[in-house]
Amino acid sequence: MINHPIPDLGNNRFSIVNSQLNHKKEKGYTICVTDILLHVLSNEIKAFFDKEGTITRFSIVTKEAWQLA
């Protein structure tokens, strides 16, 4: 699909994404915060760490009675 255009897609193309390689690059500058209370909002957590530097990617998940960011 990368080498052969699909007429129905117009100018859109597929590209190769190596998420494993991206994760390896990020590993050296990644922060993982655990045991966050459920009532704490994700934008509050992000704003706190934004003060320390630029955040290029942020995610938060709920696991049982806690959040992880």
N, C-alpha and C positions, 0 to 999 in steps of 0.2 A: 504494500500500500504506500510505502514511502517513495519507491521508485516509479510507481505508475499512477498518474493523476486519475482522479475519479471525476467525470464530468459533472455529476450532480452536486459536487462540493464547490464548484466555482474555483476561485483562487486559493481556497483553503487547502492546506497540506498537512499530512501527518509528519511528526518528527520523533526521533528517538529520545527518550528521557531515561536517564539512568538514576533512579531515586536512591539506590544504594550508594553510589558515588557521592551524591549530594549530601546524604546523611553522614558519610565519613568526613566530608569537609566541614560540616557544621558541628561535629562532635567536640572539637576543641574549644568552641565558644558557645556551648549550650548550657542553659540553666534549667533544672527540673525542680519544681517546687511541689512538695507533697503535703498531704494532710491539711488541706485548705478547707475551712468550714463551708458548708453548703450555702450559707447566706451571703458569703462574700462574692461580689459580682466580678465577672471576668475583666470588665473595663477598669475596675479598681486595681486589680492585680497588674494589668498591663501598664496603667498609668504610673504605678509605683516603680516598676523597673524601667520605664521610659526615661525617668529622671537620671538613670545611671548611664544611658547610652541608647543608641539606635537599635530598635527591635526590627529584625527583618522578617521574622515569622513567629507567630504566637498561636498557641492552641491550648485549650483547656478541656478536660474530660472529667466526667463524674464517675466515680467507682465506689459503689456501695454508699457509705455515709460521708465520703470525702470527695474533694476535687483535686486534680493534678494539673499543673500548668507547666 
